[in-house]
């Protein structure tokens, strides 16, 4: 079969074009694959953990640090910062105590009793789990028993201020997230069904003791 010079030239150009396209595709695959699962911006996802951190294998114990001047609670795993939360800290009259503490006990859906002899609690009555007037929302994370703990609050406008009676206040959703994380690393993990039942059955108080206490440092 005789192939004309024009036909041969066209076939040659087509083959060269296909080869170039294939080469480009082969070059694109590794570059695209290298970006899968990574957040090059470092922006946090919906859980508060940056996507870059979430896809990294983390080593070391979970530790917490509350900075009273910035009113920020930082969660570390080893040398890596994995979460930060805005908190309300103790007022000048009722300061949050500084020092190094161990978190050993968590109470979900806590009841509330006015502190004996506290002038600010005069005339207030005890509130059961889930009571709308209960100032303890969702969970209490004890760090300096019996009087000081991290807890949820409905006074979310106070977050970032020195406004509490010595405890560390948090957004209710965020303190639940923190308590789950502490339980996971403290040797008391639970499934999502357990948390769903506790959070949606607000009248049931549930106490959890950690096998592995979690360290909290409170600093000025």
C-alpha positions as CSV (number, residue, x, y, z in Angstrom):
1,X,0.0,0.0,0.0
2,X,1.3,3.4,-1.0
3,X,1.0,6.2,1.6
4,X,1.2,9.8,0.3
5,X,3.7,12.2,1.7
6,X,0.9,14.4,3.1
7,X,-0.8,11.4,4.8
8,X,2.5,10.3,6.3
9,X,3.1,13.8,7.7
10,X,-0.3,13.9,9.3
11,X,0.2,10.5,10.9
12,X,3.5,11.6,12.3
13,X,2.1,14.8,13.8
14,X,-0.8,12.8,15.4
15,X,1.6,10.3,17.0
16,X,3.8,13.1,18.3
17,X,0.8,14.9,19.8
18,X,-0.5,11.7,21.5
19,X,2.9,11.0,23.0
20,X,3.2,14.5,24.3
21,X,-0.3,14.3,25.9
22,X,0.5,11.0,27.5
23,X,3.8,12.4,28.9
24,X,2.0,15.3,30.4
25,X,-0.6,13.1,32.0
26,X,2.1,10.9,33.5
27,X,3.8,14.0,34.9
28,X,0.5,15.3,36.4
29,X,-0.4,12.1,38.4
30,X,2.4,12.3,41.0
31,X,1.9,16.0,41.5
32,X,-1.8,15.7,42.1
33,X,-1.4,12.6,44.3
34,X,1.0,14.4,46.5
35,X,-1.7,16.9,47.4
36,X,-4.4,14.4,48.3
37,X,-5.4,14.6,52.0
38,X,-3.3,17.7,52.7
39,X,-4.4,21.2,53.6
40,X,-1.5,23.3,52.5
41,X,-3.1,26.4,54.0
42,X,-3.1,24.8,57.5
43,X,-6.7,26.0,58.1
44,X,-8.6,24.2,60.7
45,X,-11.4,21.8,59.9
46,X,-14.8,21.6,61.7
47,X,-13.3,19.9,64.7
48,X,-10.7,22.6,65.3
49,X,-7.8,20.4,64.2
50,X,-5.8,21.7,61.2
51,X,-6.1,19.3,58.3
52,X,-2.3,19.2,58.0
53,X,-2.2,18.0,61.7
54,X,-5.1,15.6,61.3
55,X,-3.2,13.7,58.6
56,X,0.0,13.5,60.6
57,X,0.9,10.6,62.9
58,X,1.2,12.2,66.3
59,X,3.3,10.9,69.1
60,X,3.5,11.7,72.8
61,X,1.0,12.3,75.6
62,X,-2.0,14.6,75.5
63,X,-1.4,17.8,77.6
64,X,-3.4,21.0,78.2
65,X,-2.3,24.5,79.0
66,X,-4.5,27.3,80.0
67,X,-3.1,30.8,79.5
68,X,-4.9,33.2,81.8
69,X,-3.7,36.4,80.1
70,X,-4.8,35.4,76.6
71,X,-7.8,33.3,77.9
72,X,-6.8,30.5,75.6
73,X,-6.8,26.7,76.4
74,X,-4.3,24.9,74.2
75,X,-4.3,21.1,73.6
76,X,-0.9,19.5,72.7
77,X,0.0,16.0,71.7
78,X,3.7,15.7,72.2
79,X,5.2,18.8,70.7
80,X,2.3,19.4,68.3
81,X,-0.5,21.9,69.0
82,X,-3.7,20.2,67.9
83,X,-6.5,22.5,69.2
84,X,-7.1,25.8,70.9
85,X,-10.2,27.0,72.6
86,X,-11.4,30.4,73.9
87,X,-12.2,30.3,77.6
88,X,-13.4,32.6,80.4
89,X,-11.1,32.6,83.4
90,X,-11.5,33.7,87.0
91,X,-12.2,37.3,87.8
92,X,-9.9,39.4,89.9
93,X,-11.9,38.7,93.0
94,X,-12.2,34.9,92.2
95,X,-8.9,34.1,90.3
96,X,-8.3,30.7,88.7
97,X,-5.4,29.1,90.6
98,X,-2.2,28.7,88.6
99,X,0.0,25.5,88.8
100,X,0.3,22.0,87.4
101,X,-2.6,19.7,87.8
102,X,-3.8,16.2,86.8
103,X,-7.3,15.7,85.3
104,X,-8.6,12.4,86.8
105,X,-12.4,12.8,86.8
106,X,-15.1,14.0,84.4
107,X,-18.8,14.4,85.1
108,X,-21.3,14.5,82.3
109,X,-24.6,16.3,82.8
110,X,-23.5,17.5,86.2
111,X,-25.8,18.7,88.9
112,X,-24.9,22.0,90.6
113,X,-24.9,23.0,94.3
114,X,-24.2,26.5,95.5
115,X,-20.8,26.7,97.1
116,X,-21.2,26.8,100.9
117,X,-20.4,30.3,102.3
118,X,-19.9,31.9,98.9
119,X,-21.4,35.4,99.0
120,X,-22.1,35.3,95.2
121,X,-24.2,32.1,95.6
122,X,-26.4,33.4,98.4
123,X,-30.0,32.8,97.7
124,X,-29.3,30.3,94.9
125,X,-30.7,26.8,95.0
126,X,-29.3,23.5,93.8
127,X,-30.0,22.4,90.2
128,X,-30.2,18.9,88.9
129,X,-28.7,17.6,85.6
130,X,-30.2,19.3,82.6
131,X,-32.1,21.9,84.6
132,X,-32.4,25.1,82.5
133,X,-31.1,27.1,85.5
134,X,-28.1,24.9,86.0
135,X,-25.0,26.9,85.2
136,X,-22.9,23.7,84.5
137,X,-23.6,22.9,80.8
138,X,-22.9,19.4,79.4
139,X,-19.8,18.4,81.3
140,X,-17.3,19.2,84.2
141,X,-13.7,18.4,83.8
142,X,-12.1,18.5,87.3
143,X,-8.5,19.7,87.6
144,X,-8.2,21.0,91.2
145,X,-10.9,19.2,93.2
146,X,-13.3,19.9,94.6
147,X,-13.7,23.6,93.6
148,X,-12.1,24.1,90.2
149,X,-12.9,22.6,86.9
150,X,-13.5,23.2,83.2
151,X,-17.2,23.3,82.3
152,X,-19.6,24.4,79.7
153,X,-21.6,27.6,80.1
154,X,-24.6,29.3,78.6
155,X,-22.9,32.7,79.2
156,X,-20.8,32.3,76.0
157,X,-20.5,36.0,75.7
158,X,-18.1,35.8,78.7
159,X,-15.6,33.7,76.8
160,X,-12.3,35.6,76.4
161,X,-12.9,37.6,79.6
162,X,-12.0,37.2,83.3
163,X,-15.6,36.6,84.4
164,X,-15.9,33.3,86.3
165,X,-15.7,32.4,89.9
166,X,-12.4,30.6,89.4
167,X,-13.3,27.9,86.9
168,X,-12.5,27.7,83.2
169,X,-15.7,28.2,81.2
170,X,-16.1,27.0,77.6
171,X,-18.7,26.8,74.8
172,X,-20.9,23.8,75.5
173,X,-20.1,22.1,72.2
174,X,-16.4,22.7,72.5
175,X,-16.2,21.4,76.1
176,X,-18.0,18.2,75.0
177,X,-15.4,17.9,72.2
178,X,-12.6,18.4,74.7
179,X,-14.0,15.9,77.2
180,X,-14.2,13.2,74.5
181,X,-10.6,13.8,73.5
182,X,-9.5,13.6,77.2
183,X,-11.4,10.3,77.7
184,X,-9.8,8.9,74.5
185,X,-6.3,9.7,75.7
186,X,-7.1,9.0,79.4
187,X,-7.9,5.3,78.9
188,X,-11.7,5.7,78.9
189,X,-12.7,5.8,75.3
190,X,-16.4,5.5,74.4
191,X,-18.3,5.0,71.2
192,X,-20.5,7.7,69.5
193,X,-23.7,6.0,70.7
194,X,-22.6,6.4,74.3
195,X,-21.9,10.1,73.8
196,X,-25.2,10.5,71.9
197,X,-27.2,9.0,74.8
198,X,-25.4,11.0,77.4
199,X,-25.8,14.3,75.6
200,X,-29.4,13.8,74.6
201,X,-30.5,12.3,78.0
202,X,-29.6,15.4,79.9
203,X,-31.2,14.2,83.2
204,X,-28.6,11.4,83.6
205,X,-25.5,12.3,85.4
206,X,-22.5,10.2,84.5
207,X,-19.1,10.1,86.2
208,X,-15.9,8.9,84.5
209,X,-12.6,8.2,86.2
210,X,-9.5,8.2,83.9
211,X,-7.0,5.4,83.9
212,X,-4.3,7.7,82.7
213,X,-4.6,11.2,84.2
214,X,-4.2,14.1,81.7
215,X,-1.8,17.0,82.6
216,X,-3.1,20.6,82.7
217,X,-0.9,23.6,83.3
218,X,-2.5,26.9,84.3
219,X,-0.2,29.9,83.8
220,X,-0.5,33.7,84.1
